[in-house]
Amino acid sequence: MSTQLRPTDVKRLNRHWRRRTQGRIALIAESVTQPFNLGSILRTCATFGVETVWLAGNSADPDHPQVGKTALGTEQKLHLEKAADSAQAVAAAQAAGYRVTAVELARDAVPLHEAPLEGDVCLAVGAEDHGCTRALLSAADAVAYIPQIGRVGSLNVAVAAAVAVAETRRREWQDLPGSAEDADPAEAARAH
């Protein structure tokens, strides 16, 4: 029977994956106006080691109490930058050495699992109702969509961001030798 890891075992497991992580990830949140969505995005970013989050357009204020309620203080662990618009955010990400991949259901987008997510990647997600603007899509280096087979046409922006960030890290980790065995939580618990 499986049991939850103790906090020290969780920290050990997280250190293991941090040592095996080389790529940089950043994120552009374009006009994510709902504070709970932004808080969830920031918490996901902190969990997966996203370095910088650009808040473009009229995104919620990261100091809003509802952002903090969802982010649970993780927003303090991120480098947050405000950008007047998506073009400024994309330019800043590219100047910092990131390839920008917008996550959007758009023409000419490729499935996320086929998107260029190697190296230093800045993912971009758009507003809850309208997604990424045309300006963001045209400035991005690539556009990817999350394949969906259900009867609902789209994902919540925070969920879409989480799927995209997790897929970016998974790609980086998939070819590491011994990843599954070395990171076995049960082994970590038994060893200590």
N, C-alpha and C positions, 0 to 999 in steps of 0.2 A: 504494500500500500504506500502510496506517495504521500509525503507530508510537506508542508510549506517550509521553505528555508528560513533559518534564523537570520536576523539583520546582518550579522557579521558574514554569513555565507553569501548573502545577496551582494554585499560590498565586494567580496572576493571575486564573485562571478562577474560583476561589472568591471572590476579592474582588469580581469582576464581579457574581456572584449575590447576595452579601451586600449590596451597594449597592442592589439591586433588591428587597430583601425588607423589607416593612413589618410584616406581621402577627406577632403573638406566639403561640407555641405552648408549651404546658406539657403535662405528662403525669402521670397517677396510675397507679402500679403497685401494684395491690392483691394482697397475699399472693403475690407472685412469689417462691417459696421457693428455686428453683434458682439458685445463684450464676452459672453460665454464662449462663443466660437473662437475669438482671438485667444482667450485664456487657454482653451484646449489646444490650440495650435502651438502656443508658446510652451506648454508643458510637454507636448510631443517633441518639439525641437530640442528642449533641454535634455530629454531622455535619450535622444539619438545623437547628441553631440553636435547639433547645428551651431555653427560659429556666429553667424550674423543673421538677423532678421530685419529686412527693410519693410517698413510700414508705409505704403504708398496710398495716395488719394485720401479718402476720408475714412481710413481705418479707425477703429475704436482706439481710445487712449489707453495705453498699457497701464496707466495709473488708476483706471476706473476700478471701483471696488469689485464689480462682477468679473473683471478679468482676473484679479487676484484670487477670487473665490474658486475659480476653475483651475488657474495655473498653480495654486498652492505654493506661491513663493518662488516657483521655478523661473519666473520672468526676470528675477534678479540675477540669474546665472547666465543670461544671454546678453550679447551685444546687440542692442536695438538701435536702428537708424531710421529717422523719419525722412521721407522723400516726398516732394511736392506732387509728383505724378509717377506713373509707371516707367516712362521713358528715362527719368532721372534715376530711378531704382535699378533698372536694367543696365544703364550706363555705369553706375557705381559698381554693380556686381561684376560686369565684364572687366572694368578697370582693376578690380581686385583679383582677377584671374579665374573667374568662374565662367563656365558655359551655362547659359540660362535655358532651362527647359520649362515651358509653361505647361500646366496640367489643365486641359480643357477639352471638352467634346467639340472639336472643330474640324473643318475640312483639312485634309492633308496631315492630320495628326496621326501618329503611329501608336500602336498599343504600348502601354507603359513598359511591359516586359521586353519590348524591342527598342525602347528609347535609348539614346546615348547618355547613359548615367555613370560612365566611368570617369575617373579623375575628379577634379574639383567641379561640383555641380551646384548651381543655384536653382532651386525649384520655385515656381511662381504659381500662386493660386489667386483666384479672383473673388469678387463679391458674391454673397450668398444667392442673390436673385439672378444676376446676369453673367456671372463668371468673369473671365479675363476680358479686358477691353481689347478692341482691335489694335490699339496702339501697343499694348503689351504683347499681343500675339505677333505683330509684325516686327517688334524689336527683339523678340526671343530668338535664340539660336536653334531651338527645336520646340515642337509642340507634341505632347503625348496625351493620350486619354486612358482612363481606367476601364478595361472591358467590363461590361455588366450584362448579365443574362436575365435578371429579374424583370418584374413588371413596373419597376420604378425607373424613371428616366435619368436620375442623377443622385449623387451622394451629397451629404452635408459637407460644407467646405472644410471643416475641421477633420472629418473622417477622410476626405480625399487627400488632404495634406499628410495625414498620418500614413495612409497607404503608400503615397509617393515617397515619403522620407524613409519608411521601412524598406521599401523595394530598393531604394538607392543603397542603403547599408547592406541589405541582403546580397546584392550583386557584388559588393566589395568583399564580403565574407565567404561567398559560396565556394571559391576555389582555394581557400586556405587549407593547408594540410592539417588533418587531425582536428578540425574545428569542433565537430560534434562530440568526439570523445573527450577532448581537453576541457570542454566547457560543461560537462555533465554536472548539473546541480547536485545530484545524489552523491557523486564522487566528492564534490566539494564539501558536502555535509559530513560524509563518512571520514574524510581525511582530517577533519579538525574536530 
